[in-house]
């Protein structure tokens, strides 16, 4: 059985997201509701791709996302 994906919310004075690569994602800072939803969806997709297609496919997600956002 696959390990569950876990999100840990921390609120120091910095902003950002840190994915441990082991199914734990740390979300730092006070973010707008839409930003949090985007982060949860994005990191969940990373985790699913990692489990289904491997690390290389999961890492390529960021390249696809940055290309879509910049267009």
N, C-alpha and C positions, 0 to 999 in steps of 0.2 A: 504494500500500500504506500502511496506517495505521501511524503511529509507535507503537512499543511503550510500554506504561505502565511507569514506573520508580518504585520505592520506594527512598528513601535513609533509612537509619536513623542518627540522630545521638543522642548521649547526653550533652548538657549537663545542668546541674541544673534545667532547666525541662521541663515536660511539654506535649505538644500535637501537633497535626498541621497542616502547612501545605501546601496544594495550590497549585502554581504556575500551574495552568491550562494548562500546556503538556505534561502527561503525566508530570510529576515530582512525587511526593508525599514530603515530608519528615516522618518520624515521630521526635519528640523524646522523650527520657526512657526510663526503664525501666518498661515496661508489663507487665501480666499477660498471659499467653498468649491468653486469651479476648478481651481488649481489642485486642490486635494483630490477631487474626483478624477482629474486627468492623470495625476501621479498614480493613484490606485490602479486605474485601468492600464496605464503604460507598464508599471512594474509587474502587474499580474500577467500581462501578455509576455513580458520577458521571461517570467518563471515558466509559463506554459511552453513557450518555444524552447527553453532550456531542456525541459523534461522530454518534449516530443522530438525535437530536431537537433539538440546539442548546443554547446556553448557558442560555436561559430555563428549559427543562425540567430541565436538570441542577441549576440553583440551587433549583428547587422541591422537589427531593429532600430537602433539609434541613428544609423546612417539613413535609413528610409525616412524616419520621423523628421530629421533635420532637413532633408531634401523637400519634404511635403510642406513643412512650416515656412521654408524660405521662398517657396514659389508664390 
